[in-house]
Amino acid sequence: MIHIKRTREEFEYEVRALTMAFFHGEKISTKNEDTFEEEVTLTIDIRMDEDEIGISFVQNEIPILLIDCKASLAERAEYKNQLKILLYQGLSKITGTTLPWGTLTGIRPTKQALSKLEEGRSLEEIESYFGERYLCSKEKTDLSVDIASRELDILHKIDYKNGYSIYIGIPFCPTRCLYCSFTAFSVKAYEDYVDSYLDALFKEIDYAKGCFDGLEKKLTTIYIGGGTPTSLNEAQLERLLIKINETYDLASIHEFTVEAGRPDSITYEKLRLMKQYGVTRISINPQTMNQETLDVIGRKHTVEDIRNVYEMAREIGHDNINMDLIIGLPGEDEASVAHTLEEIKAMDPDNLTVHTLAIKRAAYLNIYKERYADLTFGDAGKMLALTSDFAREEGYVPYYLYRQKNMSANLENVGYAKPGKECIYNILIMEEKQTIIALGAGASSKFVFPEEGRIERVENVKDVKEYVTRVDEMIERKERMIVKEFFDGQPRT
């Protein structure tokens, strides 16, 4: 266990996240105690004075390193940055390793690059900024700038500043995967609640139609996610798609995505319905094309099911198909990933989203870690490099990127697309360029005020049964925010 002492609460997240990046999987405590039931292998004692930061590292009760630097607590942002640099330098010296993203612990590194490009900064200036401020590698800086440049081009083609997008959450899944930490409920266990859930969801859909009436805001994109939206049966999915078509003018929006997801939830008829009702982009997500891994992680479908569903989608006419892969799954190595990529090459999807495994607190892999103690994990960095090389060779370009806590090797998730097939919603949500009105259980609306550099969130309850009984309250939460921020607090009639 690693013990971090005397951290100011306001900096605790960054200190913990950076330490975890060097010691992935280790338990970290920030309690101000001196005795623990578990053995403490490293103590990081951080002294934060008004004009100086000092860090001592004690390993197995033996002091091994003491470092300090000047910093003014009056300049909070710079103080935090100096703290992270100092901590990084100490941890790097102790472990003998460096991190490709340096001290960057946030989930949106491309947001920094995008803002610099919008300011008119050159590539050399951005590289210098990332290198000096965050100790970020040139490789990751260049990747961020490449993606940000592409995002900027796409954003310039749409009137995103005068628009908003809608996210619709379907929090049901056929089964729960081993690594999953999303809000998702077994569709079999909750089958008696699905129609009631849709009834409640339709109330929010109706509200979202007129939530910006009187303002010059137009709907830009719609994204149906989950869970697994296609865990709805065919009649329920058609109900939802009809409601969306009746409520919104789909002819005027730029994109309508359904994250179909798991092949075991997809049928020919569901694919046909999505095409019939104006869906322009779908996801069919294998995660891996190795059957043994699918069995381990709890996916109740075969590799052949993935191929069959993909072929059906093409036959019906879906011409913008995304496929998700996860790098770092238990038992997989570079050969496993290479096999998956060969299978993907044969199908030739329009988008390829590569996720690096992140084991979060609510995942079964973490909750029942003793049960899965024998599972092995390969070199995520080398496996991710394979996917990057593959994407380049097959004509995919990286167009969005984000990171998560507890991610293998402190790496990243990258969305690749054939030119012209990029997902606009992914760019808008990741770069926080537009307000997203989120509907459904566990959905989180994000109100973006770029001129002020401010974002306000409005959360929906996560539990399906609570959502059904409290949907009017969820609507009222959004209305209060909209009235306050867009109508000067004057209630609308």
C-alpha positions in Angstrom: 0.0 0.0 0.0 1.1 3.6 -0.7 0.4 6.2 1.9 0.2 9.9 0.9 0.4 12.2 3.9 -0.6 15.8 4.5 -2.1 16.5 1.1 -4.4 19.5 0.9 -7.9 18.3 0.1 -8.1 20.7 -2.9 -5.1 18.9 -4.6 -5.9 15.3 -3.4 -7.4 14.2 -6.7 -4.4 15.2 -8.8 -1.9 13.8 -6.3 -3.7 10.4 -6.1 -4.3 10.2 -9.9 -0.6 10.8 -10.7 0.6 8.4 -8.0 -1.8 5.7 -9.3 -0.4 6.2 -12.9 3.0 5.1 -11.6 1.7 2.4 -9.4 -1.2 1.0 -11.3 -3.3 -1.4 -9.3 -1.7 -0.5 -5.9 -3.9 0.5 -3.0 -3.4 4.2 -2.1 -4.4 5.8 1.2 -4.6 9.6 1.9 -5.7 9.2 5.5 -3.7 11.2 8.0 -2.8 8.2 10.1 0.5 6.5 10.9 -0.6 2.9 11.4 -2.4 0.6 9.0 -3.5 -3.0 8.9 -1.8 -3.4 5.5 2.0 -3.0 5.0 2.9 0.4 3.7 5.6 0.1 1.1 5.9 3.7 0.2 5.1 6.9 2.1 4.8 10.2 0.2 4.9 13.1 2.7 3.9 16.3 1.0 4.6 19.6 2.8 2.6 22.5 1.3 3.7 25.9 2.5 2.5 29.3 1.2 5.6 29.7 -0.9 7.2 26.3 -1.1 6.4 22.6 -1.7 8.5 19.8 -0.2 8.0 16.1 -0.8 9.8 13.3 1.1 9.6 9.6 -0.1 10.0 6.9 2.5 10.3 3.3 1.3 9.9 0.5 3.9 10.5 3.1 6.6 13.8 4.2 5.0 14.0 7.8 3.6 15.1 7.6 -0.1 14.4 11.0 -1.6 13.7 14.6 -0.5 12.8 17.2 -3.1 11.4 20.7 -3.0 10.6 23.8 -5.1 9.4 27.4 -4.8 5.7 28.0 -5.5 3.1 30.5 -4.4 -0.1 29.2 -3.0 -1.7 32.5 -4.0 -1.5 31.4 -7.6 -3.5 28.2 -7.2 -3.3 26.8 -10.8 0.4 27.3 -11.0 0.9 26.0 -7.5 -1.0 22.8 -8.5 1.1 22.5 -11.6 4.4 22.8 -9.7 3.2 20.2 -7.2 2.4 17.7 -10.0 5.8 18.4 -11.7 7.6 17.9 -8.4 5.7 14.7 -7.6 6.2 13.4 -11.1 10.0 14.0 -10.9 10.2 12.1 -7.6 8.0 9.2 -8.7 9.9 8.9 -12.0 13.3 8.8 -10.2 12.1 6.2 -7.7 10.5 3.9 -10.3 12.9 4.5 -13.2 9.9 5.1 -15.5 8.3 8.0 -17.4 4.7 8.4 -18.4 3.8 9.2 -22.0 1.3 11.8 -20.9 3.6 13.3 -18.3 1.6 15.0 -15.5 -1.6 15.2 -17.4 -4.3 13.5 -15.3 -7.4 15.0 -16.9 -9.5 13.0 -19.3 -9.4 15.5 -22.2 -5.8 16.4 -23.3 -7.0 17.3 -26.8 -9.1 20.0 -25.2 -5.9 21.8 -24.3 -4.5 21.4 -27.9 -7.8 22.6 -29.4 -7.8 25.8 -27.3 -4.3 26.5 -28.4 -5.1 26.0 -32.0 -8.1 28.3 -31.7 -5.7 30.9 -30.2 -3.6 30.6 -33.4 -0.6 28.9 -31.7 1.8 27.1 -33.9 2.7 23.4 -33.6 6.1 24.3 -32.1 4.4 26.5 -29.5 2.0 23.8 -28.5 4.7 21.2 -28.3 6.7 23.5 -26.0 3.7 24.2 -23.9 2.8 20.5 -23.4 6.5 19.6 -22.8 7.3 22.3 -20.3 4.0 22.5 -18.4 3.0 18.8 -18.4 6.2 16.9 -19.3 4.2 15.3 -22.0 6.0 13.2 -24.7 6.3 14.5 -28.2 4.4 11.5 -29.5 1.3 12.2 -27.4 1.6 15.9 -28.0 1.6 15.4 -31.8 -1.3 13.0 -31.5 -3.3 15.6 -29.5 -2.6 18.3 -32.0 -3.4 16.0 -35.0 -6.8 15.1 -33.5 -7.5 18.7 -32.4 -6.8 20.0 -35.9 -9.2 17.5 -37.3 -11.9 18.3 -34.7 -11.5 22.0 -35.6 -12.1 21.4 -39.2 -15.2 19.3 -38.5 -16.6 21.9 -36.0 -16.2 24.7 -38.5 -18.6 22.9 -40.8 -21.5 22.9 -38.3 -23.2 25.7 -36.4 -22.4 24.0 -33.0 -22.3 27.3 -31.1 -26.0 27.9 -31.7 -27.0 24.3 -31.2 -27.4 21.6 -28.6 -27.5 17.8 -28.7 -29.6 15.1 -27.1 -28.4 11.9 -25.4 -31.0 9.2 -24.7 -29.9 6.5 -22.2 -31.2 2.9 -22.3 -29.8 1.4 -19.1 -30.4 -2.2 -19.9 -28.0 -5.0 -21.0 -28.3 -8.7 -21.7 -25.6 -9.5 -19.1 -22.9 -7.5 -17.3 -19.4 -7.7 -18.6 -16.5 -8.3 -16.3 -14.9 -4.9 -16.7 -18.1 -2.8 -16.9 -18.8 0.0 -14.4 -21.7 1.7 -16.2 -25.2 2.1 -14.9 -26.8 -0.9 -16.5 -29.6 -3.3 -15.5 -30.3 -6.9 -16.6 -33.0 -6.6 -19.3 -34.3 -10.0 -18.2 -34.5 -9.1 -14.6 -36.2 -5.8 -15.4 -38.3 -6.9 -18.3 -41.5 -5.9 -16.5 -40.2 -2.3 -16.1 -39.0 -1.6 -19.6 -42.3 -0.3 -21.0 -42.8 1.9 -17.9 -39.3 3.2 -18.4 -40.0 4.1 -22.0 -43.2 5.9 -20.9 -41.2 8.0 -18.4 -38.4 8.5 -21.0 -41.0 9.8 -23.5 -41.9 12.6 -21.0 -38.3 13.8 -21.1 -38.2 13.5 -24.8 -41.2 15.7 -25.1 -39.7 18.2 -22.7 -36.4 18.3 -24.5 -38.1 19.3 -27.8 -39.1 22.7 -26.4 -36.5 23.2 -23.7 -34.9 26.0 -25.7 -38.0 27.5 -27.2 -37.5 31.2 -27.8 -33.7 30.9 -28.2 -31.7 30.5 -31.4 -30.7 27.0 -30.7 -31.1 24.1 -33.1 -30.7 20.4 -32.5 -27.3 19.2 -33.8 -27.1 15.5 -33.0 -29.0 12.7 -31.2 -27.1 9.8 -29.6 -28.8 6.8 -28.1 -26.5 5.0 -25.7 -26.6 2.7 -22.7 -26.4 0.1 -21.4 -27.2 -1.6 -24.7 -30.1 0.2 -26.5 -30.8 -2.9 -28.7 -31.5 -4.9 -25.5 -35.0 -3.5 -26.1 -37.2 -5.9 -28.0 -38.2 -5.0 -31.6 -41.6 -3.6 -30.6 -40.0 -1.4 -27.8 -37.2 -0.2 -30.1 -39.7 0.8 -32.7 -41.8 2.6 -30.1 -38.7 4.6 -29.2 -37.7 5.3 -32.8 -41.2 6.4 -33.7 -41.3 8.7 -30.7 -38.1 10.4 -31.7 -39.2 10.8 -35.3 -42.5 12.3 -34.2 -40.8 14.7 -31.8 -37.8 16.0 -33.6 -37.1 17.1 -37.2 -34.4 14.5 -38.1 -34.0 16.1 -41.6 -32.3 19.1 -40.0 -29.8 17.4 -37.7 -26.3 16.3 -38.6 -26.2 12.9 -37.1 -28.4 10.2 -35.4 -26.4 7.5 -33.6 -27.6 4.3 -32.0 -25.0 2.4 -30.0 -26.4 -1.0 -30.9 -23.5 -2.6 -29.1 -23.6 -6.3 -28.3 -24.2 -8.7 -31.2 -26.3 -11.0 -29.0 -28.9 -8.1 -28.7 -29.1 -7.3 -32.4 -31.5 -8.8 -34.9 -32.1 -8.2 -38.6 -35.4 -6.5 -37.8 -33.8 -4.1 -35.3 -31.2 -3.2 -37.9 -34.0 -2.7 -40.4 -36.0 -0.5 -38.0 -33.0 1.7 -37.3 -32.4 2.3 -41.0 -36.1 2.9 -41.6 -36.4 5.5 -38.9 -33.4 7.6 -39.9 -30.5 6.4 -37.8 -27.3 7.5 -39.7 -24.7 5.8 -37.5 -24.6 2.6 -35.5 -22.1 0.7 -33.3 -21.5 -3.0 -33.3 -19.0 -3.6 -30.6 -17.0 -6.9 -30.5 -14.4 -5.7 -28.0 -12.2 -8.6 -29.2 -12.4 -11.2 -31.9 -11.0 -14.0 -29.7 -13.6 -16.4 -28.5 -11.7 -17.4 -25.3 -11.6 -13.8 -24.2 -15.3 -13.2 -25.0 -16.1 -16.2 -22.7 -13.9 -14.9 -19.9 -15.3 -11.3 -19.9 -18.9 -12.5 -19.9 -20.0 -11.7 -23.5 -22.7 -14.2 -24.4 -22.1 -14.3 -28.1 -19.6 -15.8 -30.5 -17.1 -14.4 -33.0 -19.3 -15.7 -35.8 -22.2 -13.7 -34.3 -20.2 -10.5 -34.7 -19.5 -11.3 -38.4 -23.1 -12.2 -39.1 -24.6 -9.1 -37.5 -22.1 -6.9 -39.3 -23.0 -8.5 -42.7 -26.7 -8.0 -41.9 -26.1 -4.3 -41.2 -24.3 -3.8 -44.5 -27.0 -5.7 -46.4 -29.7 -3.4 -45.0 -27.7 -0.4 -46.0 -26.0 1.0 -42.9 -23.1 2.9 -44.2 -21.5 4.3 -41.1 -20.7 1.5 -38.7 -18.4 1.8 -35.6 -16.8 -1.1 -33.9 -15.3 -0.9 -30.4 -12.2 -2.8 -29.3 -10.7 -3.0 -25.8 -6.9 -3.3 -25.4 -5.6 -5.0 -22.2 -8.4 -7.5 -21.7 -7.5 -10.4 -19.4 -5.5 -13.1 -21.0 -4.7 -11.1 -24.2 -1.3 -10.3 -25.6 0.0 -8.7 -28.8 -0.8 -11.9 -30.8 -4.4 -11.7 -29.6 -4.8 -8.1 -30.7 -3.1 -8.8 -34.0 -5.7 -11.6 -34.6 -8.6 -9.3 -33.7 -7.3 -6.6 -36.1 -7.0 -9.1 -39.0 -10.7 -10.0 -38.4 -11.7 -6.3 -38.3 -9.7 -5.7 -41.5 -11.9 -8.3 -43.3 -15.1 -6.5 -42.2 -13.8 -3.0 -42.9 -16.0 -0.9 -40.5 -16.2 2.9 -41.0 -15.2 3.8 -37.5 -12.9 2.0 -35.1 -12.9 3.0 -31.4 -10.0 1.6 -29.4 -10.4 1.6 -25.6 -7.6 0.9 -23.2 -9.0 -1.3 -20.3 -9.8 0.8 -17.2 -10.9 -1.2 -14.2 -13.1 1.0 -12.1 -14.3 0.6 -8.6 -17.8 -0.8 -9.6 -16.4 -3.4 -12.1 -16.6 -7.1 -11.2 -12.9 -7.3 -11.9 -12.3 -5.0 -9.0 -15.2 -6.0 -6.7 -14.2 -9.7 -6.9 -10.5 -9.3 -7.5 -9.6 -12.4 -5.5 -11.8 -14.5 -7.8 -9.9 -13.2 -10.8 -6.4 -13.1 -9.3 -5.1 -15.7 -11.8 -6.0 -13.6 -14.8 -3.0 -12.2 -16.7 -2.7 -8.9 -18.6 -0.4 -8.1 -21.5 1.6 -5.0 -22.4 -1.1 -2.4 -23.1 1.4 0.0 -24.6 2.6 -2.5 -27.3 -1.0 -3.6 -28.0 -2.2 0.0 -28.4 0.7 0.7 -30.8 -0.5 -2.2 -32.9 -4.0 -0.6 -33.2 -2.4 2.8 -34.1 -0.3 1.2 -36.9 -3.3 -0.8 -38.2 -5.5 2.3 -38.3 -2.9 4.3 -40.3 -2.3 1.4 -42.7 -6.1 0.9 -43.3 -6.9 4.6 -44.0 -8.4 5.5 -40.6 -7.6 8.9 -39.1 -7.7 9.6 -35.3 -10.5 12.2 -34.6 -11.2 12.1 -30.9 -9.4 11.0 -27.7 -10.1 10.7 -24.1 -8.6 9.2 -21.0 -10.0 7.6 -17.8 -8.9 6.9 -14.3 -7.3 3.4 -13.6 -6.4 3.0 -17.2 -3.8 0.4 -18.1 -0.3 1.9 -18.6 -1.7 5.4 -18.2 -2.7 5.4 -21.8 -5.8 6.6 -23.8 -8.9 5.8 -25.8 -8.8 6.8 -29.5 -11.6 7.1 -32.0 -10.5 6.4 -35.6 -12.7 6.9 -38.7 -12.5 6.8 -42.4 -12.5 10.4 -43.7 -16.0 11.9 -43.6 -17.3 9.2 -41.1 -16.3 10.9 -37.9 -18.9 11.0 -35.1 -19.8 14.6 -34.4 -21.4 13.8 -31.1 -18.2 12.3 -29.8 -16.3 15.5 -30.6 -19.0 17.7 -29.0 -19.1 15.8 -25.8 -15.4 15.2 -25.4 -14.3 18.8 -26.1 -17.3 20.2 -24.2 -18.2 22.5 -27.1 -22.0 22.2 -26.8 -24.8 21.7 -24.3 -25.9 18.1 -24.1 -29.4 17.5 -22.8 -29.3 13.9 -21.4 -32.5 11.9 -20.9 -33.0 8.6 -19.0 -31.8 6.9 -15.9 -28.3 7.7 -15.0 -28.0 10.4 -17.7 -26.1 13.6 -16.9 -26.9 16.8 -18.8 -24.1 19.2 -19.4 -24.7 22.9 -19.9 -21.7 24.5 -21.6 -20.9 28.3 -21.3 -17.8 28.6 -23.4 -17.4 32.4 -23.0 -17.2 32.0 -19.3 -15.2 28.7 -19.3 -18.0 27.2 -17.2 -19.9 23.9 -17.3 -23.0 23.1 -15.2 -24.3 19.5 -14.8 -27.7 18.2 -14.0 -27.9 14.6 -13.0 -30.8 12.1 -13.4 -31.2 9.4 -10.7 -29.5 6.1 -11.7 -32.0 3.6 -10.5 -34.6 2.6 -13.1 -37.5 2.3 -10.7 -36.7 5.6 -9.1 -36.4 7.2 -12.5 -39.9 6.0 -13.5 -41.5 7.4 -10.3 -39.5 10.7 -10.3 -39.2 11.6 -13.9 -41.2 14.8 -13.4 -38.5 15.8 -10.9 -35.8 15.1 -13.5 -37.6 17.4 -15.9 -37.9 20.1 -13.3 -34.2 19.9 -12.5 -33.4 20.7 -16.1 -36.0 23.4 -16.3 -34.6 25.2 -13.2 -31.2 25.2 -14.8 -32.4 26.4 -18.2 -34.6 29.2 -16.7 -31.8 30.3 -14.4 -29.1 30.4 -17.1 -31.0 31.3 -20.3 -34.1 33.2 -19.2 -32.7 35.4 -16.4 -34.6 33.3 -13.8 -38.0 34.3 -15.2 -40.3 31.2 -15.3 -41.7 30.4 -18.7 -45.4 30.1 -19.4 
